[in-house]
Amino acid sequence: MAKFDEAVARKFANIFVCRRCKSKVRAPNLKVIAGKVSCRKCGTKALKPKRKK
Ligand SMILES: [Zn+2]
């Protein structure tokens, strides 16, 4: 299971999805949390982590 978790972390850790236009943004976690990253397309800061529910 550990291996699986690592793979998931690598795939999803730094990828976020714009809530408005659904485009993917790759950025460091901390920057997104700090609100320093905005969507390239529409400029909103409403990003959510790319992850399964
Ligand atoms: Zn957007």
mmCIF file of the protein (N, C-alpha, C, O) and its ligand, coordinates in Angstrom:
data_MODEL
# 
_entry.id   MODEL 
# 
loop_
_entity.id 
_entity.type 
_entity.pdbx_number_of_molecules 
1 polymer     1 
2 non-polymer 1 
# 
_entity_poly.entity_id                      1 
_entity_poly.type                           'polypeptide(L)' 
_entity_poly.nstd_linkage                   no 
_entity_poly.nstd_monomer                   no 
_entity_poly.pdbx_seq_one_letter_code       MAKFDEAVARKFANIFVCRRCKSKVRAPNLKVIAGKVSCRKCGTKALKPKRKK 
_entity_poly.pdbx_seq_one_letter_code_can   MAKFDEAVARKFANIFVCRRCKSKVRAPNLKVIAGKVSCRKCGTKALKPKRKK 
_entity_poly.pdbx_strand_id                 A 
# 
loop_
_entity_poly_seq.entity_id 
_entity_poly_seq.num 
_entity_poly_seq.mon_id 
_entity_poly_seq.hetero 
1 1  MET n 
1 2  ALA n 
1 3  LYS n 
1 4  PHE n 
1 5  ASP n 
1 6  GLU n 
1 7  ALA n 
1 8  VAL n 
1 9  ALA n 
1 10 ARG n 
1 11 LYS n 
1 12 PHE n 
1 13 ALA n 
1 14 ASN n 
1 15 ILE n 
1 16 PHE n 
1 17 VAL n 
1 18 CYS n 
1 19 ARG n 
1 20 ARG n 
1 21 CYS n 
1 22 LYS n 
1 23 SER n 
1 24 LYS n 
1 25 VAL n 
1 26 ARG n 
1 27 ALA n 
1 28 PRO n 
1 29 ASN n 
1 30 LEU n 
1 31 LYS n 
1 32 VAL n 
1 33 ILE n 
1 34 ALA n 
1 35 GLY n 
1 36 LYS n 
1 37 VAL n 
1 38 SER n 
1 39 CYS n 
1 40 ARG n 
1 41 LYS n 
1 42 CYS n 
1 43 GLY n 
1 44 THR n 
1 45 LYS n 
1 46 ALA n 
1 47 LEU n 
1 48 LYS n 
1 49 PRO n 
1 50 LYS n 
1 51 ARG n 
1 52 LYS n 
1 53 LYS n 
# 
loop_
_struct_asym.id 
_struct_asym.entity_id 
A 1 
B 2 
# 
loop_
_chem_comp.id 
_chem_comp.type 
_chem_comp.mon_nstd_flag 
ALA 'L-peptide linking' y 
ARG 'L-peptide linking' y 
ASN 'L-peptide linking' y 
ASP 'L-peptide linking' y 
CYS 'L-peptide linking' y 
GLU 'L-peptide linking' y 
GLY 'peptide linking'   y 
ILE 'L-peptide linking' y 
LEU 'L-peptide linking' y 
LYS 'L-peptide linking' y 
MET 'L-peptide linking' y 
PHE 'L-peptide linking' y 
PRO 'L-peptide linking' y 
SER 'L-peptide linking' y 
THR 'L-peptide linking' y 
VAL 'L-peptide linking' y 
ZN  non-polymer         . 
# 
_pdbx_entity_nonpoly.entity_id   2 
_pdbx_entity_nonpoly.name        ? 
_pdbx_entity_nonpoly.comp_id     ZN 
# 
_pdbx_nonpoly_scheme.asym_id         B 
_pdbx_nonpoly_scheme.entity_id       2 
_pdbx_nonpoly_scheme.mon_id          ZN 
_pdbx_nonpoly_scheme.ndb_seq_num     1 
_pdbx_nonpoly_scheme.pdb_seq_num     101 
_pdbx_nonpoly_scheme.auth_seq_num    101 
_pdbx_nonpoly_scheme.pdb_mon_id      ZN 
_pdbx_nonpoly_scheme.auth_mon_id     ZN 
_pdbx_nonpoly_scheme.pdb_strand_id   A 
_pdbx_nonpoly_scheme.pdb_ins_code    . 
# 
loop_
_atom_site.group_PDB 
_atom_site.id 
_atom_site.type_symbol 
_atom_site.label_atom_id 
_atom_site.label_alt_id 
_atom_site.label_comp_id 
_atom_site.label_asym_id 
_atom_site.label_entity_id 
_atom_site.label_seq_id 
_atom_site.pdbx_PDB_ins_code 
_atom_site.Cartn_x 
_atom_site.Cartn_y 
_atom_site.Cartn_z 
_atom_site.occupancy 
_atom_site.B_iso_or_equiv 
_atom_site.pdbx_formal_charge 
_atom_site.auth_seq_id 
_atom_site.auth_comp_id 
_atom_site.auth_asym_id 
_atom_site.auth_atom_id 
_atom_site.pdbx_PDB_model_num 
ATOM   1   N  N  . MET A 1 1  ? 0.817   -1.214 0.000   1.00 0.00 ? 1   MET A N  1 
ATOM   2   C  CA . MET A 1 1  ? 0.000   0.000  0.000   1.00 0.00 ? 1   MET A CA 1 
ATOM   3   C  C  . MET A 1 1  ? 0.849   1.262  0.000   1.00 0.00 ? 1   MET A C  1 
ATOM   4   O  O  . MET A 1 1  ? 0.473   2.290  -0.563  1.00 0.00 ? 1   MET A O  1 
ATOM   5   N  N  . ALA A 1 2  ? 1.991   1.156  0.639   1.00 0.00 ? 2   ALA A N  1 
ATOM   6   C  CA . ALA A 1 2  ? 2.844   2.341  0.709   1.00 0.00 ? 2   ALA A CA 1 
ATOM   7   C  C  . ALA A 1 2  ? 3.231   2.798  -0.692  1.00 0.00 ? 2   ALA A C  1 
ATOM   8   O  O  . ALA A 1 2  ? 3.228   3.989  -1.000  1.00 0.00 ? 2   ALA A O  1 
ATOM   9   N  N  . LYS A 1 3  ? 3.560   1.834  -1.521  1.00 0.00 ? 3   LYS A N  1 
ATOM   10  C  CA . LYS A 1 3  ? 3.946   2.177  -2.887  1.00 0.00 ? 3   LYS A CA 1 
ATOM   11  C  C  . LYS A 1 3  ? 2.827   2.925  -3.596  1.00 0.00 ? 3   LYS A C  1 
ATOM   12  O  O  . LYS A 1 3  ? 3.052   3.917  -4.289  1.00 0.00 ? 3   LYS A O  1 
ATOM   13  N  N  . PHE A 1 4  ? 1.642   2.427  -3.406  1.00 0.00 ? 4   PHE A N  1 
ATOM   14  C  CA . PHE A 1 4  ? 0.494   3.062  -4.056  1.00 0.00 ? 4   PHE A CA 1 
ATOM   15  C  C  . PHE A 1 4  ? 0.346   4.512  -3.594  1.00 0.00 ? 4   PHE A C  1 
ATOM   16  O  O  . PHE A 1 4  ? 0.128   5.416  -4.400  1.00 0.00 ? 4   PHE A O  1 
ATOM   17  N  N  . ASP A 1 5  ? 0.465   4.709  -2.309  1.00 0.00 ? 5   ASP A N  1 
ATOM   18  C  CA . ASP A 1 5  ? 0.334   6.067  -1.773  1.00 0.00 ? 5   ASP A CA 1 
ATOM   19  C  C  . ASP A 1 5  ? 1.387   6.995  -2.362  1.00 0.00 ? 5   ASP A C  1 
ATOM   20  O  O  . ASP A 1 5  ? 1.114   8.151  -2.684  1.00 0.00 ? 5   ASP A O  1 
ATOM   21  N  N  . GLU A 1 6  ? 2.582   6.469  -2.493  1.00 0.00 ? 6   GLU A N  1 
ATOM   22  C  CA . GLU A 1 6  ? 3.635   7.298  -3.064  1.00 0.00 ? 6   GLU A CA 1 
ATOM   23  C  C  . GLU A 1 6  ? 3.304   7.700  -4.494  1.00 0.00 ? 6   GLU A C  1 
ATOM   24  O  O  . GLU A 1 6  ? 3.480   8.851  -4.894  1.00 0.00 ? 6   GLU A O  1 
ATOM   25  N  N  . ALA A 1 7  ? 2.831   6.745  -5.235  1.00 0.00 ? 7   ALA A N  1 
ATOM   26  C  CA . ALA A 1 7  ? 2.495   7.035  -6.622  1.00 0.00 ? 7   ALA A CA 1 
ATOM   27  C  C  . ALA A 1 7  ? 1.396   8.086  -6.700  1.00 0.00 ? 7   ALA A C  1 
ATOM   28  O  O  . ALA A 1 7  ? 1.465   9.008  -7.512  1.00 0.00 ? 7   ALA A O  1 
ATOM   29  N  N  . VAL A 1 8  ? 0.405   7.947  -5.871  1.00 0.00 ? 8   VAL A N  1 
ATOM   30  C  CA . VAL A 1 8  ? -0.687  8.919  -5.870  1.00 0.00 ? 8   VAL A CA 1 
ATOM   31  C  C  . VAL A 1 8  ? -0.163  10.296 -5.492  1.00 0.00 ? 8   VAL A C  1 
ATOM   32  O  O  . VAL A 1 8  ? -0.524  11.305 -6.097  1.00 0.00 ? 8   VAL A O  1 
ATOM   33  N  N  . ALA A 1 9  ? 0.684   10.315 -4.495  1.00 0.00 ? 9   ALA A N  1 
ATOM   34  C  CA . ALA A 1 9  ? 1.217   11.596 -4.048  1.00 0.00 ? 9   ALA A CA 1 
ATOM   35  C  C  . ALA A 1 9  ? 1.997   12.267 -5.168  1.00 0.00 ? 9   ALA A C  1 
ATOM   36  O  O  . ALA A 1 9  ? 1.917   13.480 -5.361  1.00 0.00 ? 9   ALA A O  1 
ATOM   37  N  N  . ARG A 1 10 ? 2.751   11.457 -5.900  1.00 0.00 ? 10  ARG A N  1 
ATOM   38  C  CA . ARG A 1 10 ? 3.557   12.036 -6.964  1.00 0.00 ? 10  ARG A CA 1 
ATOM   39  C  C  . ARG A 1 10 ? 2.665   12.585 -8.075  1.00 0.00 ? 10  ARG A C  1 
ATOM   40  O  O  . ARG A 1 10 ? 2.951   13.622 -8.673  1.00 0.00 ? 10  ARG A O  1 
ATOM   41  N  N  . LYS A 1 11 ? 1.603   11.877 -8.326  1.00 0.00 ? 11  LYS A N  1 
ATOM   42  C  CA . LYS A 1 11 ? 0.740   12.280 -9.430  1.00 0.00 ? 11  LYS A CA 1 
ATOM   43  C  C  . LYS A 1 11 ? -0.108  13.494 -9.098  1.00 0.00 ? 11  LYS A C  1 
ATOM   44  O  O  . LYS A 1 11 ? -0.359  14.345 -9.952  1.00 0.00 ? 11  LYS A O  1 
ATOM   45  N  N  . PHE A 1 12 ? -0.546  13.564 -7.855  1.00 0.00 ? 12  PHE A N  1 
ATOM   46  C  CA . PHE A 1 12 ? -1.562  14.560 -7.536  1.00 0.00 ? 12  PHE A CA 1 
ATOM   47  C  C  . PHE A 1 12 ? -1.067  15.686 -6.633  1.00 0.00 ? 12  PHE A C  1 
ATOM   48  O  O  . PHE A 1 12 ? -1.758  16.688 -6.448  1.00 0.00 ? 12  PHE A O  1 
ATOM   49  N  N  . ALA A 1 13 ? 0.114   15.523 -6.080  1.00 0.00 ? 13  ALA A N  1 
ATOM   50  C  CA . ALA A 1 13 ? 0.526   16.443 -5.016  1.00 0.00 ? 13  ALA A CA 1 
ATOM   51  C  C  . ALA A 1 13 ? 0.511   17.896 -5.464  1.00 0.00 ? 13  ALA A C  1 
ATOM   52  O  O  . ALA A 1 13 ? -0.037  18.756 -4.774  1.00 0.00 ? 13  ALA A O  1 
ATOM   53  N  N  . ASN A 1 14 ? 1.100   18.168 -6.599  1.00 0.00 ? 14  ASN A N  1 
ATOM   54  C  CA . ASN A 1 14 ? 1.268   19.573 -6.974  1.00 0.00 ? 14  ASN A CA 1 
ATOM   55  C  C  . ASN A 1 14 ? 0.384   19.978 -8.141  1.00 0.00 ? 14  ASN A C  1 
ATOM   56  O  O  . ASN A 1 14 ? 0.684   20.927 -8.865  1.00 0.00 ? 14  ASN A O  1 
ATOM   57  N  N  . ILE A 1 15 ? -0.673  19.271 -8.308  1.00 0.00 ? 15  ILE A N  1 
ATOM   58  C  CA . ILE A 1 15 ? -1.557  19.609 -9.418  1.00 0.00 ? 15  ILE A CA 1 
ATOM   59  C  C  . ILE A 1 15 ? -2.900  20.071 -8.889  1.00 0.00 ? 15  ILE A C  1 
ATOM   60  O  O  . ILE A 1 15 ? -3.503  19.423 -8.034  1.00 0.00 ? 15  ILE A O  1 
ATOM   61  N  N  . PHE A 1 16 ? -3.350  21.173 -9.397  1.00 0.00 ? 16  PHE A N  1 
ATOM   62  C  CA . PHE A 1 16 ? -4.617  21.737 -8.954  1.00 0.00 ? 16  PHE A CA 1 
ATOM   63  C  C  . PHE A 1 16 ? -5.513  21.991 -10.157 1.00 0.00 ? 16  PHE A C  1 
ATOM   64  O  O  . PHE A 1 16 ? -5.050  22.133 -11.289 1.00 0.00 ? 16  PHE A O  1 
ATOM   65  N  N  . VAL A 1 17 ? -6.795  22.043 -9.880  1.00 0.00 ? 17  VAL A N  1 
ATOM   66  C  CA . VAL A 1 17 ? -7.740  22.256 -10.960 1.00 0.00 ? 17  VAL A CA 1 
ATOM   67  C  C  . VAL A 1 17 ? -8.512  23.541 -10.684 1.00 0.00 ? 17  VAL A C  1 
ATOM   68  O  O  . VAL A 1 17 ? -9.009  23.770 -9.581  1.00 0.00 ? 17  VAL A O  1 
ATOM   69  N  N  . CYS A 1 18 ? -8.595  24.359 -11.706 1.00 0.00 ? 18  CYS A N  1 
ATOM   70  C  CA . CYS A 1 18 ? -9.345  25.606 -11.554 1.00 0.00 ? 18  CYS A CA 1 
ATOM   71  C  C  . CYS A 1 18 ? -10.827 25.293 -11.365 1.00 0.00 ? 18  CYS A C  1 
ATOM   72  O  O  . CYS A 1 18 ? -11.392 24.463 -12.077 1.00 0.00 ? 18  CYS A O  1 
ATOM   73  N  N  . ARG A 1 19 ? -11.434 25.953 -10.416 1.00 0.00 ? 19  ARG A N  1 
ATOM   74  C  CA . ARG A 1 19 ? -12.850 25.697 -10.161 1.00 0.00 ? 19  ARG A CA 1 
ATOM   75  C  C  . ARG A 1 19 ? -13.734 26.335 -11.232 1.00 0.00 ? 19  ARG A C  1 
ATOM   76  O  O  . ARG A 1 19 ? -14.876 25.918 -11.429 1.00 0.00 ? 19  ARG A O  1 
ATOM   77  N  N  . ARG A 1 20 ? -13.223 27.311 -11.898 1.00 0.00 ? 20  ARG A N  1 
ATOM   78  C  CA . ARG A 1 20 ? -14.085 28.010 -12.860 1.00 0.00 ? 20  ARG A CA 1 
ATOM   79  C  C  . ARG A 1 20 ? -13.968 27.414 -14.261 1.00 0.00 ? 20  ARG A C  1 
ATOM   80  O  O  . ARG A 1 20 ? -14.981 27.137 -14.904 1.00 0.00 ? 20  ARG A O  1 
ATOM   81  N  N  . CYS A 1 21 ? -12.738 27.215 -14.736 1.00 0.00 ? 21  CYS A N  1 
ATOM   82  C  CA . CYS A 1 21 ? -12.606 26.759 -16.116 1.00 0.00 ? 21  CYS A CA 1 
ATOM   83  C  C  . CYS A 1 21 ? -12.020 25.361 -16.212 1.00 0.00 ? 21  CYS A C  1 
ATOM   84  O  O  . CYS A 1 21 ? -11.820 24.839 -17.309 1.00 0.00 ? 21  CYS A O  1 
ATOM   85  N  N  . LYS A 1 22 ? -11.747 24.761 -15.077 1.00 0.00 ? 22  LYS A N  1 
ATOM   86  C  CA . LYS A 1 22 ? -11.328 23.351 -15.040 1.00 0.00 ? 22  LYS A CA 1 
ATOM   87  C  C  . LYS A 1 22 ? -9.971  23.103 -15.676 1.00 0.00 ? 22  LYS A C  1 
ATOM   88  O  O  . LYS A 1 22 ? -9.648  21.968 -16.027 1.00 0.00 ? 22  LYS A O  1 
ATOM   89  N  N  . SER A 1 23 ? -9.202  24.119 -15.823 1.00 0.00 ? 23  SER A N  1 
ATOM   90  C  CA . SER A 1 23 ? -7.881  23.873 -16.379 1.00 0.00 ? 23  SER A CA 1 
ATOM   91  C  C  . SER A 1 23 ? -6.936  23.472 -15.257 1.00 0.00 ? 23  SER A C  1 
ATOM   92  O  O  . SER A 1 23 ? -7.103  23.858 -14.100 1.00 0.00 ? 23  SER A O  1 
ATOM   93  N  N  . LYS A 1 24 ? -5.950  22.692 -15.636 1.00 0.00 ? 24  LYS A N  1 
ATOM   94  C  CA . LYS A 1 24 ? -5.024  22.184 -14.637 1.00 0.00 ? 24  LYS A CA 1 
ATOM   95  C  C  . LYS A 1 24 ? -3.889  23.165 -14.429 1.00 0.00 ? 24  LYS A C  1 
ATOM   96  O  O  . LYS A 1 24 ? -3.389  23.776 -15.373 1.00 0.00 ? 24  LYS A O  1 
ATOM   97  N  N  . VAL A 1 25 ? -3.502  23.299 -13.202 1.00 0.00 ? 25  VAL A N  1 
ATOM   98  C  CA . VAL A 1 25 ? -2.391  24.172 -12.865 1.00 0.00 ? 25  VAL A CA 1 
ATOM   99  C  C  . VAL A 1 25 ? -1.413  23.377 -12.022 1.00 0.00 ? 25  VAL A C  1 
ATOM   100 O  O  . VAL A 1 25 ? -1.784  22.804 -10.997 1.00 0.00 ? 25  VAL A O  1 
ATOM   101 N  N  . ARG A 1 26 ? -0.179  23.346 -12.453 1.00 0.00 ? 26  ARG A N  1 
ATOM   102 C  CA . ARG A 1 26 ? 0.829   22.675 -11.630 1.00 0.00 ? 26  ARG A CA 1 
ATOM   103 C  C  . ARG A 1 26 ? 1.601   23.714 -10.848 1.00 0.00 ? 26  ARG A C  1 
ATOM   104 O  O  . ARG A 1 26 ? 2.239   24.594 -11.426 1.00 0.00 ? 26  ARG A O  1 
ATOM   105 N  N  . ALA A 1 27 ? 1.542   23.613 -9.545  1.00 0.00 ? 27  ALA A N  1 
ATOM   106 C  CA . ALA A 1 27 ? 2.211   24.586 -8.702  1.00 0.00 ? 27  ALA A CA 1 
ATOM   107 C  C  . ALA A 1 27 ? 2.489   23.949 -7.354  1.00 0.00 ? 27  ALA A C  1 
ATOM   108 O  O  . ALA A 1 27 ? 1.812   22.999 -6.962  1.00 0.00 ? 27  ALA A O  1 
ATOM   109 N  N  . PRO A 1 28 ? 3.479   24.464 -6.646  1.00 0.00 ? 28  PRO A N  1 
ATOM   110 C  CA . PRO A 1 28 ? 3.781   23.921 -5.329  1.00 0.00 ? 28  PRO A CA 1 
ATOM   111 C  C  . PRO A 1 28 ? 2.600   24.107 -4.379  1.00 0.00 ? 28  PRO A C  1 
ATOM   112 O  O  . PRO A 1 28 ? 1.939   25.146 -4.376  1.00 0.00 ? 28  PRO A O  1 
ATOM   113 N  N  . ASN A 1 29 ? 2.357   23.091 -3.588  1.00 0.00 ? 29  ASN A N  1 
ATOM   114 C  CA . ASN A 1 29 ? 1.264   23.099 -2.635  1.00 0.00 ? 29  ASN A CA 1 
ATOM   115 C  C  . ASN A 1 29 ? 1.198   24.363 -1.795  1.00 0.00 ? 29  ASN A C  1 
ATOM   116 O  O  . ASN A 1 29 ? 0.150   24.995 -1.668  1.00 0.00 ? 29  ASN A O  1 
ATOM   117 N  N  . LEU A 1 30 ? 2.332   24.711 -1.231  1.00 0.00 ? 30  LEU A N  1 
ATOM   118 C  CA . LEU A 1 30 ? 2.357   25.822 -0.287  1.00 0.00 ? 30  LEU A CA 1 
ATOM   119 C  C  . LEU A 1 30 ? 1.970   27.129 -0.963  1.00 0.00 ? 30  LEU A C  1 
ATOM   120 O  O  . LEU A 1 30 ? 1.298   27.974 -0.372  1.00 0.00 ? 30  LEU A O  1 
ATOM   121 N  N  . LYS A 1 31 ? 2.396   27.280 -2.193  1.00 0.00 ? 31  LYS A N  1 
ATOM   122 C  CA . LYS A 1 31 ? 2.072   28.515 -2.901  1.00 0.00 ? 31  LYS A CA 1 
ATOM   123 C  C  . LYS A 1 31 ? 0.574   28.643 -3.131  1.00 0.00 ? 31  LYS A C  1 
ATOM   124 O  O  . LYS A 1 31 ? -0.002  29.724 -3.007  1.00 0.00 ? 31  LYS A O  1 
ATOM   125 N  N  . VAL A 1 32 ? -0.038  27.526 -3.465  1.00 0.00 ? 32  VAL A N  1 
ATOM   126 C  CA . VAL A 1 32 ? -1.479  27.554 -3.708  1.00 0.00 ? 32  VAL A CA 1 
ATOM   127 C  C  . VAL A 1 32 ? -2.218  27.880 -2.422  1.00 0.00 ? 32  VAL A C  1 
ATOM   128 O  O  . VAL A 1 32 ? -3.149  28.685 -2.410  1.00 0.00 ? 32  VAL A O  1 
ATOM   129 N  N  . ILE A 1 33 ? -1.791  27.246 -1.345  1.00 0.00 ? 33  ILE A N  1 
ATOM   130 C  CA . ILE A 1 33 ? -2.445  27.489 -0.063  1.00 0.00 ? 33  ILE A CA 1 
ATOM   131 C  C  . ILE A 1 33 ? -2.263  28.945 0.352   1.00 0.00 ? 33  ILE A C  1 
ATOM   132 O  O  . ILE A 1 33 ? -3.156  29.546 0.948   1.00 0.00 ? 33  ILE A O  1 
ATOM   133 N  N  . ALA A 1 34 ? -1.121  29.494 0.038   1.00 0.00 ? 34  ALA A N  1 
ATOM   134 C  CA . ALA A 1 34 ? -0.860  30.882 0.398   1.00 0.00 ? 34  ALA A CA 1 
ATOM   135 C  C  . ALA A 1 34 ? -1.572  31.848 -0.536  1.00 0.00 ? 34  ALA A C  1 
ATOM   136 O  O  . ALA A 1 34 ? -1.520  33.061 -0.330  1.00 0.00 ? 34  ALA A O  1 
ATOM   137 N  N  . GLY A 1 35 ? -2.231  31.328 -1.551  1.00 0.00 ? 35  GLY A N  1 
ATOM   138 C  CA . GLY A 1 35 ? -2.980  32.184 -2.463  1.00 0.00 ? 35  GLY A CA 1 
ATOM   139 C  C  . GLY A 1 35 ? -2.113  32.931 -3.449  1.00 0.00 ? 35  GLY A C  1 
ATOM   140 O  O  . GLY A 1 35 ? -2.483  34.002 -3.931  1.00 0.00 ? 35  GLY A O  1 
ATOM   141 N  N  . LYS A 1 36 ? -0.965  32.368 -3.748  1.00 0.00 ? 36  LYS A N  1 
ATOM   142 C  CA . LYS A 1 36 ? -0.060  33.077 -4.656  1.00 0.00 ? 36  LYS A CA 1 
ATOM   143 C  C  . LYS A 1 36 ? -0.154  32.572 -6.081  1.00 0.00 ? 36  LYS A C  1 
ATOM   144 O  O  . LYS A 1 36 ? 0.539   33.055 -6.977  1.00 0.00 ? 36  LYS A O  1 
ATOM   145 N  N  . VAL A 1 37 ? -1.015  31.604 -6.273  1.00 0.00 ? 37  VAL A N  1 
ATOM   146 C  CA . VAL A 1 37 ? -1.137  31.022 -7.612  1.00 0.00 ? 37  VAL A CA 1 
ATOM   147 C  C  . VAL A 1 37 ? -2.534  31.288 -8.136  1.00 0.00 ? 37  VAL A C  1 
ATOM   148 O  O  . VAL A 1 37 ? -3.526  31.073 -7.440  1.00 0.00 ? 37  VAL A O  1 
ATOM   149 N  N  . SER A 1 38 ? -2.597  31.751 -9.351  1.00 0.00 ? 38  SER A N  1 
ATOM   150 C  CA . SER A 1 38 ? -3.911  31.942 -9.954  1.00 0.00 ? 38  SER A CA 1 
ATOM   151 C  C  . SER A 1 38 ? -3.959  31.211 -11.284 1.00 0.00 ? 38  SER A C  1 
ATOM   152 O  O  . SER A 1 38 ? -2.931  30.887 -11.878 1.00 0.00 ? 38  SER A O  1 
ATOM   153 N  N  . CYS A 1 39 ? -5.164  30.964 -11.729 1.00 0.00 ? 39  CYS A N  1 
ATOM   154 C  CA . CYS A 1 39 ? -5.344  30.225 -12.969 1.00 0.00 ? 39  CYS A CA 1 
ATOM   155 C  C  . CYS A 1 39 ? -4.788  31.015 -14.141 1.00 0.00 ? 39  CYS A C  1 
ATOM   156 O  O  . CYS A 1 39 ? -4.956  32.231 -14.238 1.00 0.00 ? 39  CYS A O  1 
ATOM   157 N  N  . ARG A 1 40 ? -4.124  30.290 -15.024 1.00 0.00 ? 40  ARG A N  1 
ATOM   158 C  CA . ARG A 1 40 ? -3.495  30.962 -16.152 1.00 0.00 ? 40  ARG A CA 1 
ATOM   159 C  C  . ARG A 1 40 ? -4.546  31.479 -17.132 1.00 0.00 ? 40  ARG A C  1 
ATOM   160 O  O  . ARG A 1 40 ? -4.353  32.496 -17.797 1.00 0.00 ? 40  ARG A O  1 
ATOM   161 N  N  . LYS A 1 41 ? -5.635  30.769 -17.202 1.00 0.00 ? 41  LYS A N  1 
ATOM   162 C  CA . LYS A 1 41 ? -6.650  31.107 -18.191 1.00 0.00 ? 41  LYS A CA 1 
ATOM   163 C  C  . LYS A 1 41 ? -7.555  32.237 -17.735 1.00 0.00 ? 41  LYS A C  1 
ATOM   164 O  O  . LYS A 1 41 ? -7.705  33.253 -18.413 1.00 0.00 ? 41  LYS A O  1 
ATOM   165 N  N  . CYS A 1 42 ? -8.160  32.033 -16.558 1.00 0.00 ? 42  CYS A N  1 
ATOM   166 C  CA . CYS A 1 42 ? -9.200  32.976 -16.139 1.00 0.00 ? 42  CYS A CA 1 
ATOM   167 C  C  . CYS A 1 42 ? -8.770  33.818 -14.952 1.00 0.00 ? 42  CYS A C  1 
ATOM   168 O  O  . CYS A 1 42 ? -9.483  34.741 -14.558 1.00 0.00 ? 42  CYS A O  1 
ATOM   169 N  N  . GLY A 1 43 ? -7.614  33.515 -14.376 1.00 0.00 ? 43  GLY A N  1 
ATOM   170 C  CA . GLY A 1 43 ? -7.085  34.395 -13.345 1.00 0.00 ? 43  GLY A CA 1 
ATOM   171 C  C  . GLY A 1 43 ? -7.680  34.220 -11.969 1.00 0.00 ? 43  GLY A C  1 
ATOM   172 O  O  . GLY A 1 43 ? -7.303  34.934 -11.040 1.00 0.00 ? 43  GLY A O  1 
ATOM   173 N  N  . THR A 1 44 ? -8.596  33.290 -11.815 1.00 0.00 ? 44  THR A N  1 
ATOM   174 C  CA . THR A 1 44 ? -9.169  33.117 -10.486 1.00 0.00 ? 44  THR A CA 1 
ATOM   175 C  C  . THR A 1 44 ? -8.206  32.367 -9.580  1.00 0.00 ? 44  THR A C  1 
ATOM   176 O  O  . THR A 1 44 ? -7.338  31.625 -10.039 1.00 0.00 ? 44  THR A O  1 
ATOM   177 N  N  . LYS A 1 45 ? -8.379  32.577 -8.298  1.00 0.00 ? 45  LYS A N  1 
ATOM   178 C  CA . LYS A 1 45 ? -7.521  31.867 -7.355  1.00 0.00 ? 45  LYS A CA 1 
ATOM   179 C  C  . LYS A 1 45 ? -8.252  30.692 -6.738  1.00 0.00 ? 45  LYS A C  1 
ATOM   180 O  O  . LYS A 1 45 ? -7.750  30.058 -5.809  1.00 0.00 ? 45  LYS A O  1 
ATOM   181 N  N  . ALA A 1 46 ? -9.425  30.403 -7.246  1.00 0.00 ? 46  ALA A N  1 
ATOM   182 C  CA . ALA A 1 46 ? -10.198 29.283 -6.720  1.00 0.00 ? 46  ALA A CA 1 
ATOM   183 C  C  . ALA A 1 46 ? -9.694  27.985 -7.324  1.00 0.00 ? 46  ALA A C  1 
ATOM   184 O  O  . ALA A 1 46 ? -10.225 27.501 -8.324  1.00 0.00 ? 46  ALA A O  1 
ATOM   185 N  N  . LEU A 1 47 ? -8.682  27.438 -6.714  1.00 0.00 ? 47  LEU A N  1 
ATOM   186 C  CA . LEU A 1 47 ? -8.146  26.173 -7.189  1.00 0.00 ? 47  LEU A CA 1 
ATOM   187 C  C  . LEU A 1 47 ? -8.446  25.088 -6.179  1.00 0.00 ? 47  LEU A C  1 
ATOM   188 O  O  . LEU A 1 47 ? -8.477  25.314 -4.969  1.00 0.00 ? 47  LEU A O  1 
ATOM   189 N  N  . LYS A 1 48 ? -8.663  23.916 -6.711  1.00 0.00 ? 48  LYS A N  1 
ATOM   190 C  CA . LYS A 1 48 ? -8.827  22.800 -5.783  1.00 0.00 ? 48  LYS A CA 1 
ATOM   191 C  C  . LYS A 1 48 ? -7.833  21.723 -6.141  1.00 0.00 ? 48  LYS A C  1 
ATOM   192 O  O  . LYS A 1 48 ? -7.436  21.595 -7.299  1.00 0.00 ? 48  LYS A O  1 
ATOM   193 N  N  . PRO A 1 49 ? -7.430  20.950 -5.155  1.00 0.00 ? 49  PRO A N  1 
ATOM   194 C  CA . PRO A 1 49 ? -6.466  19.891 -5.434  1.00 0.00 ? 49  PRO A CA 1 
ATOM   195 C  C  . PRO A 1 49 ? -7.066  18.880 -6.391  1.00 0.00 ? 49  PRO A C  1 
ATOM   196 O  O  . PRO A 1 49 ? -8.248  18.544 -6.314  1.00 0.00 ? 49  PRO A O  1 
ATOM   197 N  N  . LYS A 1 50 ? -6.228  18.407 -7.289  1.00 0.00 ? 50  LYS A N  1 
ATOM   198 C  CA . LYS A 1 50 ? -6.692  17.359 -8.181  1.00 0.00 ? 50  LYS A CA 1 
ATOM   199 C  C  . LYS A 1 50 ? -6.660  16.051 -7.416  1.00 0.00 ? 50  LYS A C  1 
ATOM   200 O  O  . LYS A 1 50 ? -5.595  15.535 -7.078  1.00 0.00 ? 50  LYS A O  1 
ATOM   201 N  N  . ARG A 1 51 ? -7.832  15.530 -7.152  1.00 0.00 ? 51  ARG A N  1 
ATOM   202 C  CA . ARG A 1 51 ? -7.904  14.340 -6.298  1.00 0.00 ? 51  ARG A CA 1 
ATOM   203 C  C  . ARG A 1 51 ? -9.242  13.687 -6.483  1.00 0.00 ? 51  ARG A C  1 
ATOM   204 O  O  . ARG A 1 51 ? -10.232 14.331 -6.830  1.00 0.00 ? 51  ARG A O  1 
ATOM   205 N  N  . LYS A 1 52 ? -9.254  12.413 -6.250  1.00 0.00 ? 52  LYS A N  1 
ATOM   206 C  CA . LYS A 1 52 ? -10.556 11.748 -6.270  1.00 0.00 ? 52  LYS A CA 1 
ATOM   207 C  C  . LYS A 1 52 ? -11.294 12.050 -4.979  1.00 0.00 ? 52  LYS A C  1 
ATOM   208 O  O  . LYS A 1 52 ? -10.671 12.274 -3.941  1.00 0.00 ? 52  LYS A O  1 
ATOM   209 N  N  . LYS A 1 53 ? -12.607 12.057 -5.039  1.00 0.00 ? 53  LYS A N  1 
ATOM   210 C  CA . LYS A 1 53 ? -13.394 12.331 -3.830  1.00 0.00 ? 53  LYS A CA 1 
ATOM   211 C  C  . LYS A 1 53 ? -13.344 11.236 -2.836  1.00 0.00 ? 53  LYS A C  1 
ATOM   212 O  O  . LYS A 1 53 ? -13.961 11.336 -1.775  1.00 0.00 ? 53  LYS A O  1 
HETATM 213 ZN ZN . ZN  B 2 .  ? -9.466  29.070 -14.672 1.00 0.00 2 101 ZN  A ZN 1 
# 
